[in-house]
Amino acid sequence: MIRISAILSCWTVTAALALAAPNFSGDWKLDAARSQYGAFPAPAAMTRKVQHTDPALAMSTTQKGPQGEVTTELKYSTDGKPVVNKLASGDASGAAHWDGDRLVIESAREVQGGQATQKETWTLGDGGKTLTIQTHITVPQGQFDVKQVFAKQ
């Protein structure tokens, strides 16, 4: 009887660990060679600092490109609660939720008199050393996909 309860106990702990949501916290650097921007140029450099204590998710992204350096601060709640992030280009409404071990962030904002939406799907790989973000973007001019691969620093 003791052996059966010990085995069940181990299975319960193992199942709980398998169901635990990944933690995206860390300092991340864009790996442009592994990322895909389609017809758009990749930024010259991009870093993202993520603080994740479920359900709170905060990120600071610094991107360098032809227009210089831009830093964006965003916050979400991974339990699906709607949020509004204040950006230089206007407010962006959004929500984040779990889809298994993937984090899905959906947001929308007004752009050039129309609406821009994006759906990001975050996954961790390489034992937590790689963050991949697949993004589907819809703007008044059309739709496109971007894949960003970040390496943990």
C-alpha positions as YAML, in Angstrom:
chain: A
units: angstrom
residues:
- id: 1
  name: MET
  ca: [0.00, 0.00, 0.00]
- id: 2
  name: ILE
  ca: [2.84, 2.41, 0.81]
- id: 3
  name: ARG
  ca: [4.47, 1.77, -2.57]
- id: 4
  name: ILE
  ca: [1.27, 2.54, -4.47]
- id: 5
  name: SER
  ca: [0.77, 5.84, -2.63]
- id: 6
  name: ALA
  ca: [4.43, 6.75, -3.20]
- id: 7
  name: ILE
  ca: [4.05, 6.06, -6.94]
- id: 8
  name: LEU
  ca: [0.81, 8.06, -7.10]
- id: 9
  name: SER
  ca: [2.51, 10.88, -5.25]
- id: 10
  name: CYS
  ca: [5.34, 10.94, -7.79]
- id: 11
  name: TRP
  ca: [2.87, 10.94, -10.70]
- id: 12
  name: THR
  ca: [0.95, 13.83, -9.16]
- id: 13
  name: VAL
  ca: [4.12, 15.91, -8.73]
- id: 14
  name: THR
  ca: [5.28, 15.05, -12.25]
- id: 15
  name: ALA
  ca: [1.87, 15.98, -13.72]
- id: 16
  name: ALA
  ca: [1.84, 19.28, -11.82]
- id: 17
  name: LEU
  ca: [5.31, 20.15, -13.12]
- id: 18
  name: ALA
  ca: [4.31, 19.26, -16.68]
- id: 19
  name: LEU
  ca: [1.29, 21.57, -16.46]
- id: 20
  name: ALA
  ca: [3.22, 24.51, -14.98]
- id: 21
  name: ALA
  ca: [3.24, 27.51, -17.30]
- id: 22
  name: PRO
  ca: [6.65, 28.54, -18.60]
- id: 23
  name: ASN
  ca: [8.29, 31.62, -17.13]
- id: 24
  name: PHE
  ca: [9.47, 34.12, -19.76]
- id: 25
  name: SER
  ca: [11.50, 36.29, -17.35]
- id: 26
  name: GLY
  ca: [14.92, 37.34, -18.49]
- id: 27
  name: ASP
  ca: [16.97, 39.56, -20.73]
- id: 28
  name: TRP
  ca: [16.54, 38.56, -24.36]
- id: 29
  name: LYS
  ca: [18.49, 39.57, -27.49]
- id: 30
  name: LEU
  ca: [17.08, 39.23, -31.00]
- id: 31
  name: ASP
  ca: [18.81, 36.63, -33.18]
- id: 32
  name: ALA
  ca: [18.19, 38.31, -36.54]
- id: 33
  name: ALA
  ca: [19.68, 35.38, -38.49]
- id: 34
  name: ARG
  ca: [17.02, 33.00, -37.10]
- id: 35
  name: SER
  ca: [14.18, 35.54, -37.29]
- id: 36
  name: GLN
  ca: [11.95, 36.15, -40.31]
- id: 37
  name: TYR
  ca: [10.58, 39.58, -41.16]
- id: 38
  name: GLY
  ca: [9.38, 38.81, -44.70]
- id: 39
  name: ALA
  ca: [9.48, 41.87, -46.94]
- id: 40
  name: PHE
  ca: [10.40, 44.13, -44.02]
- id: 41
  name: PRO
  ca: [13.96, 44.74, -42.82]
- id: 42
  name: ALA
  ca: [14.92, 43.35, -39.44]
- id: 43
  name: PRO
  ca: [15.87, 45.94, -36.83]
- id: 44
  name: ALA
  ca: [19.59, 46.66, -36.49]
- id: 45
  name: ALA
  ca: [19.30, 45.43, -32.88]
- id: 46
  name: MET
  ca: [16.56, 44.52, -30.43]
- id: 47
  name: THR
  ca: [16.57, 43.56, -26.78]
- id: 48
  name: ARG
  ca: [13.65, 42.68, -24.54]
- id: 49
  name: LYS
  ca: [13.64, 42.57, -20.75]
- id: 50
  name: VAL
  ca: [10.74, 40.46, -19.47]
- id: 51
  name: GLN
  ca: [9.51, 40.28, -15.88]
- id: 52
  name: HIS
  ca: [7.02, 37.45, -15.53]
- id: 53
  name: THR
  ca: [5.37, 36.44, -12.27]
- id: 54
  name: ASP
  ca: [2.15, 34.82, -13.44]
- id: 55
  name: PRO
  ca: [-0.28, 36.39, -14.07]
- id: 56
  name: ALA
  ca: [1.77, 39.64, -14.29]
- id: 57
  name: LEU
  ca: [3.86, 40.10, -17.44]
- id: 58
  name: ALA
  ca: [5.86, 43.27, -18.07]
- id: 59
  name: MET
  ca: [8.30, 43.89, -20.89]
- id: 60
  name: SER
  ca: [10.63, 46.63, -21.97]
- id: 61
  name: THR
  ca: [11.70, 46.39, -25.61]
- id: 62
  name: THR
  ca: [14.48, 48.51, -27.10]
- id: 63
  name: GLN
  ca: [14.80, 48.49, -30.86]
- id: 64
  name: LYS
  ca: [17.43, 50.20, -33.02]
- id: 65
  name: GLY
  ca: [16.77, 51.03, -36.66]
- id: 66
  name: PRO
  ca: [16.98, 53.80, -39.28]
- id: 67
  name: GLN
  ca: [14.81, 56.11, -37.12]
- id: 68
  name: GLY
  ca: [17.09, 55.65, -34.12]
- id: 69
  name: GLU
  ca: [16.45, 53.87, -30.84]
- id: 70
  name: VAL
  ca: [12.92, 53.32, -29.51]
- id: 71
  name: THR
  ca: [11.94, 51.76, -26.18]
- id: 72
  name: THR
  ca: [8.43, 50.45, -25.55]
- id: 73
  name: GLU
  ca: [7.01, 49.41, -22.17]
- id: 74
  name: LEU
  ca: [4.07, 46.96, -22.13]
- id: 75
  name: LYS
  ca: [2.18, 45.17, -19.38]
- id: 76
  name: TYR
  ca: [-0.29, 42.29, -19.58]
- id: 77
  name: SER
  ca: [-2.12, 39.91, -17.29]
- id: 78
  name: THR
  ca: [-1.84, 36.32, -18.52]
- id: 79
  name: ASP
  ca: [-5.28, 35.44, -17.11]
- id: 80
  name: GLY
  ca: [-7.06, 37.12, -20.03]
- id: 81
  name: LYS
  ca: [-7.94, 40.38, -18.29]
- id: 82
  name: PRO
  ca: [-8.04, 43.27, -20.77]
- id: 83
  name: VAL
  ca: [-5.38, 45.98, -20.47]
- id: 84
  name: VAL
  ca: [-4.61, 49.29, -22.15]
- id: 85
  name: ASN
  ca: [-0.98, 50.16, -22.84]
- id: 86
  name: LYS
  ca: [-0.05, 53.81, -23.46]
- id: 87
  name: LEU
  ca: [2.23, 54.13, -26.48]
- id: 88
  name: ALA
  ca: [3.75, 57.16, -28.20]
- id: 89
  name: SER
  ca: [1.52, 56.36, -31.20]
- id: 90
  name: GLY
  ca: [-1.64, 56.02, -29.08]
- id: 91
  name: ASP
  ca: [-3.35, 53.55, -26.79]
- id: 92
  name: ALA
  ca: [-3.25, 49.82, -27.52]
- id: 93
  name: SER
  ca: [-5.83, 47.52, -25.96]
- id: 94
  name: GLY
  ca: [-4.99, 43.89, -25.45]
- id: 95
  name: ALA
  ca: [-5.19, 40.69, -23.47]
- id: 96
  name: ALA
  ca: [-2.95, 37.70, -22.85]
- id: 97
  name: HIS
  ca: [-3.92, 34.11, -22.15]
- id: 98
  name: TRP
  ca: [-2.41, 30.64, -22.03]
- id: 99
  name: ASP
  ca: [-2.91, 28.07, -24.78]
- id: 100
  name: GLY
  ca: [-1.26, 25.05, -23.20]
- id: 101
  name: ASP
  ca: [2.38, 26.04, -22.67]
- id: 102
  name: ARG
  ca: [2.15, 28.87, -25.23]
- id: 103
  name: LEU
  ca: [1.36, 32.45, -24.27]
- id: 104
  name: VAL
  ca: [-0.97, 34.26, -26.68]
- id: 105
  name: ILE
  ca: [-1.09, 38.07, -26.64]
- id: 106
  name: GLU
  ca: [-3.69, 39.82, -28.78]
- id: 107
  name: SER
  ca: [-3.77, 43.60, -29.16]
- id: 108
  name: ALA
  ca: [-5.36, 46.32, -31.28]
- id: 109
  name: ARG
  ca: [-4.79, 50.03, -31.88]
- id: 110
  name: GLU
  ca: [-5.73, 52.73, -34.34]
- id: 111
  name: VAL
  ca: [-3.25, 53.34, -37.17]
- id: 112
  name: GLN
  ca: [-3.67, 55.84, -40.00]
- id: 113
  name: GLY
  ca: [-7.43, 56.03, -39.56]
- id: 114
  name: GLY
  ca: [-7.86, 52.25, -39.42]
- id: 115
  name: GLN
  ca: [-7.29, 49.47, -36.96]
- id: 116
  name: ALA
  ca: [-4.13, 47.41, -36.59]
- id: 117
  name: THR
  ca: [-4.32, 44.09, -34.77]
- id: 118
  name: GLN
  ca: [-1.68, 41.61, -33.84]
- id: 119
  name: LYS
  ca: [-1.63, 38.16, -32.33]
- id: 120
  name: GLU
  ca: [1.63, 37.02, -30.77]
- id: 121
  name: THR
  ca: [2.31, 33.43, -29.74]
- id: 122
  name: TRP
  ca: [5.26, 33.01, -27.36]
- id: 123
  name: THR
  ca: [7.09, 29.72, -26.84]
- id: 124
  name: LEU
  ca: [10.26, 28.72, -25.03]
- id: 125
  name: GLY
  ca: [12.77, 26.26, -26.47]
- id: 126
  name: ASP
  ca: [16.28, 24.95, -25.91]
- id: 127
  name: GLY
  ca: [15.63, 24.41, -22.20]
- id: 128
  name: GLY
  ca: [14.42, 27.99, -21.73]
- id: 129
  name: LYS
  ca: [17.32, 29.59, -23.62]
- id: 130
  name: THR
  ca: [15.30, 30.55, -26.72]
- id: 131
  name: LEU
  ca: [12.15, 32.66, -26.91]
- id: 132
  name: THR
  ca: [10.26, 32.46, -30.20]
- id: 133
  name: ILE
  ca: [7.46, 34.91, -30.92]
- id: 134
  name: GLN
  ca: [5.24, 34.22, -33.94]
- id: 135
  name: THR
  ca: [3.21, 37.35, -34.78]
- id: 136
  name: HIS
  ca: [0.30, 37.74, -37.21]
- id: 137
  name: ILE
  ca: [-0.32, 41.42, -38.00]
- id: 138
  name: THR
  ca: [-3.34, 42.90, -39.75]
- id: 139
  name: VAL
  ca: [-3.30, 46.55, -40.90]
- id: 140
  name: PRO
  ca: [-5.61, 48.41, -43.29]
- id: 141
  name: GLN
  ca: [-3.14, 47.67, -46.13]
- id: 142
  name: GLY
  ca: [-3.08, 43.89, -45.56]
- id: 143
  name: GLN
  ca: [-1.75, 41.08, -43.38]
- id: 144
  name: PHE
  ca: [1.70, 39.66, -42.73]
- id: 145
  name: ASP
  ca: [3.58, 37.37, -40.36]
- id: 146
  name: VAL
  ca: [6.80, 37.92, -38.43]
- id: 147
  name: LYS
  ca: [8.89, 35.38, -36.54]
- id: 148
  name: GLN
  ca: [11.28, 36.69, -33.91]
- id: 149
  name: VAL
  ca: [13.80, 34.45, -32.20]
- id: 150
  name: PHE
  ca: [15.49, 35.74, -29.05]
- id: 151
  name: ALA
  ca: [18.44, 34.26, -27.15]
- id: 152
  name: LYS
  ca: [18.51, 34.52, -23.37]
- id: 153
  name: GLN
  ca: [21.41, 36.64, -22.13]
...
